[in-house]
């Protein structure tokens, strides 16, 4: 039999995915493998919120092995997250929360969402990349509704745990990952976040020759600068310092990171060693990313 890769077959599959995204009860595989977890953690959720709930549980590492793994290589929740990342129409929460912003700030992309000729075609990165650019710019992000900001921050945070959830970054850096990060990932235990940390390290040391990959890493670093919670590695290293020194500072607009940087410069305040080391590294990364973004559009 020929592989199921023809345009008509892809259109049917995508139509089915859109139905499943609107109401997760129609997602037979998700329901079958995650039934116990849905009953335990997400019984009060309806429609697309079931998957959103499971995604949160996955980040908290609370899902059962059966729900997390369908086979030795695929995780059902992760598989659905990757599907959402490839087309915003499968991410109902983001689409609903940011519809007004997309229409206003990303009009060309927004038109594609409603254009019949794209109804059965995947629109990878359409309007999500545009919204993320708005979010990372302090002057532009103030015009985004809080509900839209929340959804964009979820997209960014989720892709910290799996680089495939940022398709534009993954596509730009795929060859770099293969060349540079395979051994690093194995050494660190094969965790998803170790891929992004490897890329950041190579970027800092000037080891990435691909300009598009460097630009996408710079874009990611600019996004994470908005809120320390969008950088799980830094947040984990500095959690106690944030609680001790910045407990009165509201998150967002880089406020917590600025608080930590100010503390690091102060002669009367001592950061914990892990936090100081990671914050120094991140500060160097942010400065380098800023230079890249000055010379090209991130």
C-alpha positions in Angstrom: 0.0 0.0 0.0 1.2 3.5 -0.7 1.9 5.7 2.3 -0.9 7.9 3.6 0.8 11.1 2.5 -1.4 12.4 -0.3 -3.0 15.8 0.0 -6.6 14.4 0.2 -5.6 12.0 3.0 -3.7 14.8 4.9 -6.8 17.0 4.5 -9.0 14.3 6.1 -6.6 13.8 9.0 -6.4 17.5 9.6 -10.2 17.9 9.6 -10.3 15.1 12.2 -7.6 16.8 14.3 -9.6 20.0 14.3 -12.7 18.2 15.6 -10.7 16.5 18.3 -9.1 19.8 19.3 -12.6 21.4 19.7 -13.8 18.6 21.9 -11.3 16.1 23.3 -14.1 13.5 23.9 -13.8 12.7 20.1 -10.1 11.9 20.5 -10.4 8.2 20.9 -6.7 7.6 21.5 -6.4 10.3 24.1 -9.6 9.0 25.9 -8.4 5.4 25.8 -4.9 5.9 27.1 -5.6 8.8 29.5 -9.0 7.8 30.8 -7.8 7.3 34.4 -5.9 10.6 34.5 -8.8 12.5 33.0 -11.0 11.1 35.8 -8.4 11.8 38.4 -7.2 15.3 37.4 -9.5 16.7 34.8 -13.0 15.4 35.4 -14.4 18.9 35.8 -13.0 20.1 32.4 -15.0 20.1 29.2 -14.2 20.3 25.5 -10.7 21.4 24.6 -9.9 22.1 28.3 -9.3 18.4 28.9 -6.1 18.4 26.9 -5.1 21.7 28.5 -5.5 20.1 31.9 -3.4 17.1 30.9 -0.7 19.3 29.5 -0.4 21.0 32.9 -0.2 17.6 34.6 2.5 16.5 32.2 4.6 19.6 33.0 4.1 18.7 36.7 5.2 15.1 35.8 2.0 13.8 37.4 0.6 11.6 34.5 0.5 7.9 34.7 3.0 6.0 32.4 0.1 4.6 30.3 -1.1 8.1 29.5 2.4 9.5 29.0 3.5 6.7 26.7 1.5 5.2 23.9 4.6 3.4 22.6 8.3 3.4 23.3 8.7 6.6 21.4 5.5 8.6 21.5 3.6 10.2 24.3 0.0 10.8 23.6 -0.2 14.1 25.4 3.1 15.3 23.8 1.8 14.1 20.4 -1.3 16.3 20.8 0.9 19.2 21.9 3.0 18.9 18.8 -0.1 18.8 16.6 -1.2 22.1 18.3 2.2 23.7 17.7 2.0 23.0 14.0 -1.3 24.8 13.5 -2.9 27.4 15.8 -6.4 26.2 14.7 -5.7 23.1 16.8 -4.9 25.3 19.9 -8.5 26.5 20.6 -7.5 28.3 23.8 -4.9 30.4 22.1 -7.1 31.1 19.1 -10.0 32.3 21.2 -7.9 34.3 23.7 -5.9 36.1 21.0 -8.3 36.4 18.1 -8.7 40.2 18.5 -4.9 40.7 18.8 -4.2 38.5 15.8 -6.8 40.4 13.7 -5.3 43.8 14.7 -1.5 43.1 14.8 -1.2 40.1 12.5 -3.8 40.8 9.8 -2.2 38.8 6.9 -1.8 35.7 9.1 -5.3 36.1 10.5 -6.8 36.2 7.0 -5.2 32.8 6.3 -7.0 31.3 9.4 -10.3 32.1 7.8 -9.4 31.6 4.2 -11.2 28.5 2.7 -8.2 27.6 0.6 -6.3 26.9 3.8 -9.2 25.1 5.5 -7.6 21.7 5.0 -3.9 22.7 5.0 -1.5 23.0 7.9 -0.4 26.6 8.7 2.7 26.0 10.7 3.7 29.1 12.7 1.0 31.3 11.2 0.1 34.1 13.6 1.7 32.4 16.6 5.2 33.7 15.6 3.7 37.1 15.0 2.0 37.2 18.5 5.1 35.9 20.2 7.0 38.9 18.6 4.4 41.2 20.0 4.7 39.5 23.4 8.5 39.8 23.6 8.4 43.6 22.8 7.8 45.6 26.0 6.2 48.5 24.0 3.9 46.2 22.1 3.0 43.7 24.8 1.1 46.2 26.8 -1.6 46.2 24.1 -2.2 42.4 24.6 -5.1 41.3 26.8 -4.0 39.4 29.9 -5.8 36.2 28.7 -3.9 36.4 25.4 -0.6 36.9 27.2 -1.4 33.9 29.4 -1.9 31.7 26.3 1.3 32.9 24.6 3.3 32.3 27.8 1.9 28.7 27.9 3.1 28.1 24.3 6.6 29.4 25.2 6.8 27.5 28.5 5.7 24.2 27.0 8.3 24.5 24.2 11.0 24.8 26.9 10.3 21.1 27.6 10.3 19.9 24.0 11.9 21.9 21.2 9.5 20.3 18.7 6.8 22.6 20.3 8.6 25.5 18.7 8.4 24.3 15.0 10.1 27.4 13.6 13.1 27.0 16.0 13.3 23.3 15.5 13.3 23.6 11.7 16.0 26.3 11.8 18.2 24.4 14.2 17.6 20.7 13.2 21.0 20.2 11.6 22.7 22.0 14.4 21.0 19.8 17.0 22.2 16.7 15.1 25.8 17.9 14.9 26.2 19.5 18.3 23.6 18.2 20.8 23.3 14.5 20.4 26.0 13.6 22.8 25.0 16.4 25.2 21.4 15.1 25.3 22.6 11.6 26.0 24.9 12.8 28.8 22.1 14.7 30.5 19.8 11.8 30.4 17.9 12.5 27.2 15.6 15.2 28.6 13.8 17.4 26.2 15.0 20.6 27.8 18.6 19.6 27.5 18.3 20.2 23.7 17.5 23.8 24.2 20.2 24.2 26.9 22.7 22.7 24.5 21.7 25.2 21.8 22.0 28.1 24.2 25.4 27.0 25.3 26.7 26.7 21.7 25.1 30.1 20.9 26.9 31.7 23.8 30.3 30.3 22.8 29.8 31.2 19.1 29.6 27.6 17.9 26.5 28.0 15.8 27.3 28.9 12.2 23.7 28.8 10.9 22.4 32.4 11.0 18.8 31.4 10.9 19.3 29.0 13.9 21.2 31.8 15.8 18.3 34.2 15.0 15.7 31.8 16.4 17.7 31.1 19.5 18.0 34.9 20.0 14.2 35.2 19.6 13.7 32.5 22.3 16.0 34.3 24.7 14.2 37.6 24.1 10.9 35.9 24.9 12.2 34.3 28.1 13.4 37.7 29.3 9.8 38.8 29.7 9.3 36.5 32.8 11.6 34.3 34.7 8.9 31.6 34.8 9.4 31.2 31.0 13.0 30.0 31.7 12.5 26.9 34.0 16.2 26.3 34.4 16.9 29.8 35.6 13.7 29.8 37.7 14.7 26.6 39.4 18.2 28.0 40.1 16.9 31.3 41.5 13.6 30.3 43.1 14.8 30.8 46.7 16.4 34.1 45.8 13.3 35.4 44.1 11.3 34.5 47.2 13.9 36.1 49.5 14.7 39.2 47.5 11.8 39.9 45.1 8.7 38.6 46.8 7.0 42.0 46.5 7.7 42.3 42.7 4.9 41.2 40.4 5.9 38.9 37.5 6.0 40.0 33.9 7.7 42.9 32.0 11.1 41.5 33.1 10.5 42.8 36.6 11.7 39.7 38.5 14.8 39.3 36.3 15.6 43.0 36.8 15.2 42.6 40.5 17.7 39.7 40.5 20.2 41.6 38.2 20.0 44.6 40.6 20.7 42.3 43.5 23.6 40.7 41.8 25.2 44.2 41.2 24.6 45.2 44.8 27.6 44.9 47.2 25.3 44.4 50.2 23.3 41.5 48.7 24.5 37.9 48.2 22.8 35.6 45.7 23.0 31.8 46.2 25.9 30.4 44.1 23.7 28.4 41.7 21.5 31.5 41.0 24.5 33.8 40.5 26.1 31.4 38.1 23.0 30.8 36.0 21.9 34.4 36.1 25.4 35.5 34.9 25.2 33.0 32.1 21.7 34.1 31.1 22.7 37.8 31.2 25.5 37.1 28.8 23.1 35.2 26.5 20.5 38.1 26.6 23.2 40.6 25.7 24.4 38.5 22.8 20.8 37.8 21.6 20.1 41.5 21.7 23.1 42.2 19.4 21.8 39.5 17.0 18.3 41.0 17.0 19.7 44.5 16.3 21.4 43.2 13.2 18.5 41.1 12.0 14.8 40.6 12.6 14.2 38.0 15.4 
